[in-house]
Amino acid sequence: MIEDDQNAILDLYRDADVVIWSFPLYCYGMPSQLKAVLDRTIPLVKMNMVRQPDGTVRHEALVDFSKIHTLVICGCGFPHWEGNFDGLKKMCEVCFGNPDIVCVPETPLLNVPEAAIVADPLLEKFQKAGETYAAELRLSAGTVAELEKPMISAEEYIRNVNGGT
Ligand SMILES: Cc1cc2nc3c(=O)[nH]c(=O)nc-3n(C[C@H](O)[C@H](O)[C@H](O)COP(=O)(O)O)c2cc1C
């Protein structure tokens, strides 16, 4: 038995209506520190295995996961390219059921003061989307598409990262 903050996290998880996982993309997945938190939610299920109607197999839950709305927000350092988030999305879909997932490219721009002209409008969209999510506990496909729209073109982003040449 390890006595650390994970016990408090498990208590929060048991009572949660909403769980938001927000993190940067590391090597096409969740950062290992956060993955350890996820791995250590295993006490929320029994070892018994149950075949699901969709053919998947799950452990019998000790918590009513169907009442928990899961939102995954992930930023990444590459410009948009097809497939960068595929591994993460698959893992989240299998792990969390049917979560809302927002995958944002070019997020280091959010920390660059010179990029405020393109970053601030995105942050405003996130603010509004957060309000909608709080009210509806769902994000529409249109809202997700807006949040995932690159701030600048891939070529301009690559040029800037490479020193503007
Ligand atoms: C170890 C590591 C792995 C990363 N892997 C990816 C990756 O697979 N794809 C990507 O687009 N960005 C990747 N990045 C970039 C980060 O997602 C991006 O820079 C993010 O803004 C970093 O946030 P942080 O400063 O909070 O760690 C990686 C960064 C680090 C440090």
The ligand as an ORCA input file, in Angstrom:
! r2SCAN-3c Opt
* xyz 0 1
  C       9.423     14.649    -23.919
  C       8.598     15.422    -24.899
  C       7.916     14.726    -25.893
  C       7.140     15.419    -26.821
  N       6.474     14.712    -27.782
  C       5.706     15.383    -28.681
  C       4.997     14.671    -29.697
  O       4.983     13.455    -29.778
  N       4.294     15.389    -30.606
  C       4.216     16.755    -30.543
  O       3.563     17.340    -31.406
  N       4.851     17.453    -29.565
  C       5.591     16.793    -28.656
  N       6.251     17.483    -27.663
  C       6.045     18.940    -27.570
  C       5.039     19.304    -26.459
  O       3.796     18.650    -26.615
  C       4.801     20.806    -26.466
  O       6.001     21.490    -26.576
  C       4.098     21.259    -25.216
  O       3.705     22.595    -25.411
  C       5.032     21.153    -24.002
  O       4.357     21.526    -22.841
  P       5.167     21.656    -21.441
  O       6.115     22.803    -21.668
  O       4.078     21.951    -20.461
  O       5.872     20.365    -21.185
  C       7.041     16.832    -26.742
  C       7.744     17.525    -25.732
  C       8.509     16.830    -24.825
  C       9.238     17.594    -23.745
*
